[in-house]
Amino acid sequence: MTLTHKIYDDLQQSLKDGDHKTLSKLYTTQKGVSLIFAMERDTDMRSLFFTIDDISLEDIPRCKGLSLEKVHLYEYSPVDFFLQISQNKDGEEYIYEVIVEDIRKDIEEVPYGNNLIPRVSKLLLKWKTFFSQDKTLMLSPEKQQGLFGELLFLKQLILLKGCHALSHWTGYEQETHDFYVEGNAFEIKTTSTKAPYKMHISSEYQLDDKEVDKSLYVNFYALRKSVSDGKKLPELIEELQSYFVDYPLLQKKFEDGLNKYGYFFGLENKYGTCYHIREEQTFMIKDGFPRITKESINAGISKCTYDVSVETAVPFRVSEEDKVLILKGSEING
């Protein structure tokens, strides 16, 4: 649960228990900036307020589900203007809360007295662009499973090498491979179908080891999906967050990476699928491995997608002991 969701949840409960038409709560960041969260009783419409100069709002981007207005809040200040960011009547509350939480977290870094408008405008433009590309706040089932696999591997790395192993994760940047570790590259593959297992390869570059300094590996997870047994994606994310409690910069980098991947906080209750690990195997990609590479196809052919039978990859399997050595930077005989 995000701080924004908790504040609005508390306001909603207080409105139910009392007879107020509107309630608000003052929240002060660690650097002294005041944010005012408000909710209307009859509509559950949410608003966020913070002080601004007497400026025009014409240049501030508008995005889905939000409206902007310059107002006075005399109960908080007799002279100041406030920017009111409100949930539209046709706007989804979960979308509004995700955007407001993003704004709140960004404002946490701003010292008291600084102009908030440039930062807020930049964030609103980001969200306007996001929704203009017909993107949604929820990951597709395929992307959920893919992220779960990448985070399983990230957890292994952190337990082996410490929190700074986060720097090895590049999957959220849409690089060719998901992890780069000690000169080696690791591609993470998952399946939730029953055996015989297959790995889905999304391009002719994914299993091409020509651009890797040392060696290329595939770490494969066979998962079982369930509505009740196993671990949910938000639960795995919360576990990883706990590792970064004493490392705020790494915590922010991790959360920013999740956002780039398409996972947004505040939607945890919408991710109900549980995953249980059936099998995990690691394979070294080298000559003889069943694959398609750029060099192996005719000129003019691109964007190749195909499946590889895990059974045919067994001769290239790497033991768990050797994988640990590889992740630590040691050489093995391949």
C-alpha positions as CSV (number, residue, x, y, z in Angstrom):
1,M,0.0,0.0,0.0
2,T,1.4,3.4,-1.0
3,L,1.4,6.4,1.3
4,T,-1.0,8.2,-1.0
5,H,-3.5,5.2,-0.9
6,K,-3.3,5.0,2.9
7,I,-4.0,8.7,3.3
8,Y,-7.1,8.6,1.0
9,D,-8.2,5.3,2.6
10,D,-8.1,7.0,6.0
11,L,-10.0,10.0,4.7
12,Q,-12.6,7.8,3.2
13,Q,-13.1,5.9,6.5
14,S,-13.3,9.1,8.4
15,L,-16.0,10.4,6.0
16,K,-18.0,7.3,6.6
17,D,-17.8,7.6,10.4
18,G,-18.6,11.3,10.5
19,D,-20.9,13.9,8.9
20,H,-18.4,16.1,7.0
21,K,-19.0,16.8,3.3
22,T,-15.2,17.1,2.7
23,L,-12.2,16.1,4.7
24,S,-8.5,17.0,4.2
25,K,-5.2,16.0,5.7
26,L,-2.0,18.0,5.8
27,Y,1.2,16.0,5.0
28,T,4.6,17.5,5.4
29,T,7.6,16.0,3.5
30,Q,10.9,15.5,5.3
31,K,12.2,18.7,3.6
32,G,9.3,20.8,4.8
33,V,7.0,20.9,1.8
34,S,3.3,20.9,2.6
35,L,0.9,18.7,0.6
36,I,-2.9,18.7,1.3
37,F,-4.9,15.6,0.4
38,A,-8.7,16.0,0.3
39,M,-11.7,13.9,-0.5
40,E,-15.4,14.6,-1.0
41,R,-18.0,12.6,0.9
42,D,-20.7,12.1,-1.7
43,T,-18.5,11.4,-4.7
44,D,-15.2,10.1,-3.2
45,M,-13.5,12.5,-5.6
46,R,-9.9,13.0,-4.5
47,S,-7.7,16.1,-4.7
48,L,-4.1,17.1,-4.0
49,F,-3.1,20.7,-3.1
50,F,0.2,22.5,-2.8
51,T,1.2,26.2,-2.8
52,I,2.2,28.0,-6.0
53,D,2.9,31.5,-7.1
54,D,0.1,33.5,-8.9
55,I,0.9,32.0,-12.3
56,S,-1.0,30.9,-15.4
57,L,-1.7,27.2,-15.6
58,E,-1.8,27.2,-19.4
59,D,1.6,25.6,-19.9
60,I,1.1,22.8,-17.4
61,P,0.3,19.5,-19.2
62,R,-3.0,17.8,-18.7
63,C,-3.3,14.1,-18.5
64,K,-5.9,11.4,-18.3
65,G,-8.3,11.5,-15.4
66,L,-7.0,14.8,-13.9
67,S,-8.1,18.4,-13.8
68,L,-6.0,21.4,-12.7
69,E,-7.2,24.6,-11.0
70,K,-5.6,27.5,-9.1
71,V,-7.5,28.1,-5.9
72,H,-7.4,29.6,-2.4
73,L,-7.6,27.4,0.7
74,Y,-8.3,29.9,3.4
75,E,-8.3,27.3,6.2
76,Y,-4.7,26.7,5.4
77,S,-3.5,30.1,4.2
78,P,-5.2,33.5,3.9
79,V,-2.9,34.7,1.1
80,D,-1.4,31.8,-0.8
81,F,-2.5,30.3,-4.1
82,F,-2.7,26.5,-4.3
83,L,-2.6,24.2,-7.3
84,Q,-5.5,21.7,-7.1
85,I,-5.0,18.5,-8.9
86,S,-8.3,16.7,-8.9
87,Q,-9.7,13.4,-10.0
88,N,-12.1,13.8,-12.9
89,K,-15.6,12.4,-12.5
90,D,-14.9,9.9,-15.2
91,G,-11.4,9.1,-13.9
92,E,-10.5,5.9,-12.2
93,E,-9.4,6.3,-8.6
94,Y,-6.5,3.8,-8.9
95,I,-5.1,5.8,-11.9
96,Y,-5.4,9.0,-10.0
97,E,-3.7,7.6,-6.9
98,V,-0.8,6.1,-9.0
99,I,-0.1,9.5,-10.5
100,V,-0.4,11.4,-7.3
101,E,1.9,9.0,-5.5
102,D,4.4,9.6,-8.3
103,I,4.1,13.3,-7.7
104,R,4.4,12.9,-3.9
105,K,7.5,10.8,-4.1
106,D,9.2,13.3,-6.5
107,I,8.3,16.3,-4.3
108,E,9.8,14.5,-1.3
109,E,13.2,15.4,-2.8
110,V,12.5,19.1,-3.1
111,P,13.6,21.5,-0.3
112,Y,11.0,23.9,1.1
113,G,10.7,27.1,-0.8
114,N,11.6,25.7,-4.2
115,N,9.2,26.1,-7.1
116,L,7.4,22.8,-7.6
117,I,5.7,23.6,-10.9
118,P,8.7,22.5,-13.2
119,R,8.9,19.1,-11.6
120,V,5.2,18.5,-11.5
121,S,4.9,19.6,-15.1
122,K,7.6,17.2,-16.1
123,L,5.7,14.3,-14.4
124,L,2.4,15.2,-15.8
125,L,4.0,15.3,-19.3
126,K,5.4,11.9,-18.7
127,W,1.9,10.5,-17.8
128,K,0.3,12.4,-20.7
129,T,2.8,10.7,-23.0
130,F,2.2,7.3,-21.4
131,F,-1.5,7.4,-21.9
132,S,-1.3,8.8,-25.4
133,Q,0.6,5.6,-26.4
134,D,-2.4,3.6,-25.3
135,K,-0.5,2.0,-22.5
136,T,-2.2,0.6,-19.4
137,L,-1.1,0.7,-15.7
138,M,-1.4,-3.1,-15.5
139,L,1.2,-5.5,-16.8
140,S,-0.1,-8.2,-19.2
141,P,0.0,-11.8,-17.9
142,E,3.0,-12.5,-20.1
143,K,4.9,-9.4,-18.8
144,Q,3.9,-10.2,-15.2
145,Q,5.4,-13.7,-15.5
146,G,8.5,-12.3,-17.3
147,L,9.1,-9.7,-14.5
148,F,8.6,-12.4,-11.9
149,G,11.4,-14.5,-13.5
150,E,13.8,-11.5,-13.7
151,L,13.2,-10.6,-10.1
152,L,13.8,-14.2,-9.0
153,F,17.2,-14.0,-10.6
154,L,17.8,-10.6,-9.1
155,K,17.1,-12.0,-5.7
156,Q,19.7,-14.8,-6.3
157,L,22.2,-12.1,-7.2
158,I,21.5,-9.9,-4.2
159,L,21.8,-12.9,-1.8
160,L,25.1,-13.8,-3.5
161,K,26.7,-10.4,-4.1
162,G,24.8,-7.9,-1.9
163,C,22.4,-5.1,-2.7
164,H,24.7,-3.4,-5.3
165,A,24.1,-6.4,-7.5
166,L,21.0,-4.4,-8.6
167,S,23.3,-2.7,-11.1
168,H,23.5,-6.0,-13.1
169,W,19.8,-5.8,-13.9
170,T,19.1,-4.3,-17.4
171,G,15.9,-6.0,-18.4
172,Y,13.8,-2.8,-17.7
173,E,16.0,-0.8,-20.0
174,Q,15.0,-3.1,-22.9
175,E,18.6,-4.0,-23.6
176,T,19.4,-7.2,-25.6
177,H,19.9,-9.3,-22.4
178,D,18.3,-9.1,-19.0
179,F,21.5,-9.2,-16.9
180,Y,25.2,-8.4,-17.4
181,V,27.4,-9.9,-14.7
182,E,31.2,-10.0,-14.6
183,G,31.4,-9.8,-18.4
184,N,28.8,-12.5,-18.9
185,A,25.2,-12.0,-20.0
186,F,22.1,-13.8,-18.7
187,E,18.8,-14.1,-20.5
188,I,15.8,-15.0,-18.2
189,K,13.2,-17.3,-19.7
190,T,10.0,-18.5,-18.0
191,T,7.1,-20.8,-18.8
192,S,4.0,-21.7,-17.0
193,T,2.9,-24.5,-19.3
194,K,3.3,-28.2,-18.4
195,A,6.2,-30.3,-19.6
196,P,7.7,-30.8,-22.2
197,Y,8.9,-27.2,-21.6
198,K,9.8,-24.7,-24.3
199,M,11.6,-21.4,-24.1
200,H,10.2,-18.5,-26.2
201,I,12.9,-16.5,-28.0
202,S,11.8,-13.1,-29.2
203,S,14.6,-12.1,-31.6
204,E,17.6,-13.4,-33.5
205,Y,19.8,-11.4,-31.1
206,Q,18.7,-13.0,-27.8
207,L,20.8,-16.1,-28.1
208,D,23.6,-14.5,-30.1
209,D,26.8,-14.5,-28.0
210,K,28.9,-12.5,-30.4
211,E,28.4,-9.2,-28.6
212,V,29.0,-10.6,-25.1
213,D,32.5,-10.1,-23.6
214,K,32.6,-13.6,-22.1
215,S,29.7,-16.0,-22.3
216,L,25.9,-15.9,-22.7
217,Y,23.6,-18.0,-20.5
218,V,19.9,-18.6,-20.3
219,N,18.4,-19.0,-16.8
220,F,15.1,-20.9,-17.2
221,Y,12.2,-21.1,-14.7
222,A,9.3,-23.5,-15.1
223,L,6.5,-22.0,-13.0
224,R,3.1,-23.2,-11.9
225,K,0.4,-20.5,-11.7
226,S,-2.2,-20.7,-9.0
227,V,-4.8,-18.5,-7.4
228,S,-3.7,-19.4,-3.8
229,D,-0.4,-21.4,-3.8
230,G,2.9,-19.7,-4.3
231,K,4.2,-16.1,-4.3
232,K,2.5,-13.1,-5.9
233,L,4.5,-10.6,-7.9
234,P,3.9,-7.8,-5.4
235,E,5.0,-10.1,-2.6
236,L,8.3,-10.8,-4.3
237,I,8.8,-7.0,-5.0
238,E,8.1,-6.3,-1.3
239,E,10.7,-8.9,-0.3
240,L,13.3,-7.2,-2.6
241,Q,12.4,-3.8,-1.3
242,S,13.3,-4.9,2.2
243,Y,16.8,-5.5,1.1
244,F,17.2,-1.9,0.1
245,V,15.9,-0.3,3.4
246,D,19.4,1.0,4.3
247,Y,20.2,2.0,0.7
248,P,17.7,4.7,-0.4
249,L,19.4,5.4,-3.7
250,L,19.3,1.8,-4.6
251,Q,15.7,1.6,-3.4
252,K,14.8,4.5,-5.8
253,K,16.7,2.9,-8.7
254,F,14.9,-0.4,-8.1
255,E,11.4,1.3,-8.0
256,D,12.3,3.4,-11.0
257,G,13.3,0.2,-12.9
258,L,10.0,-1.4,-12.0
259,N,8.1,1.7,-13.3
260,K,10.1,1.5,-16.6
261,Y,9.2,-2.1,-16.9
262,G,5.5,-1.2,-16.5
263,Y,4.9,-2.0,-12.8
264,F,3.4,0.8,-10.7
265,F,2.9,0.8,-7.0
266,G,-0.6,1.1,-5.6
267,L,-2.1,-1.6,-7.7
268,E,-0.9,-4.6,-5.6
269,N,-4.4,-5.9,-5.1
270,K,-4.9,-6.2,-8.8
271,Y,-2.1,-8.8,-9.2
272,G,-3.7,-12.0,-7.9
273,T,-1.7,-14.7,-9.7
274,C,0.6,-16.8,-7.5
275,Y,3.7,-18.5,-8.9
276,H,5.4,-21.6,-7.6
277,I,8.8,-22.7,-9.0
278,R,8.7,-26.2,-10.5
279,E,12.2,-26.2,-12.0
280,E,15.1,-24.0,-12.6
281,Q,17.9,-24.7,-15.1
282,T,20.8,-22.7,-16.5
283,F,22.2,-23.2,-20.0
284,M,25.4,-22.0,-21.6
285,I,24.8,-20.7,-25.2
286,K,27.6,-21.9,-27.5
287,D,28.1,-23.7,-30.8
288,G,25.6,-26.5,-31.2
289,F,22.9,-24.9,-29.0
290,P,19.6,-24.9,-30.9
291,R,19.1,-21.2,-31.9
292,I,18.7,-18.6,-34.7
293,T,21.2,-15.8,-34.9
294,K,21.7,-12.9,-37.3
295,E,24.5,-14.7,-39.1
296,S,22.5,-17.9,-39.6
297,I,19.6,-16.3,-41.6
298,N,19.4,-14.8,-45.1
299,A,19.8,-11.0,-45.6
300,G,16.5,-9.2,-45.3
301,I,15.0,-11.5,-42.7
302,S,14.5,-10.0,-39.2
303,K,12.4,-10.0,-36.1
304,C,12.6,-13.8,-35.7
305,T,10.6,-15.4,-32.9
306,Y,10.7,-19.1,-32.2
307,D,10.6,-21.7,-29.4
308,V,13.4,-23.9,-28.2
309,S,12.7,-27.2,-26.6
310,V,14.3,-27.4,-23.1
311,E,14.9,-31.1,-23.7
312,T,17.3,-30.3,-26.6
313,A,19.2,-27.8,-24.4
314,V,20.0,-30.4,-21.7
315,P,23.6,-31.1,-23.0
316,F,24.4,-27.4,-22.5
317,R,23.1,-27.3,-18.9
318,V,25.3,-25.6,-16.2
319,S,25.3,-27.0,-12.7
320,E,24.1,-24.7,-9.8
321,E,27.7,-24.8,-8.4
322,D,29.2,-23.6,-11.6
323,K,26.5,-20.9,-12.0
324,V,27.5,-19.5,-8.6
325,L,31.1,-19.4,-9.7
326,I,30.1,-17.6,-12.9
327,L,28.1,-15.0,-11.0
328,K,31.1,-14.4,-8.8
329,G,33.3,-13.8,-11.8
330,S,35.2,-17.1,-11.9
331,E,35.9,-19.0,-15.2
332,I,34.5,-22.5,-15.8
333,N,35.3,-25.1,-18.4
334,G,32.4,-24.8,-21.0
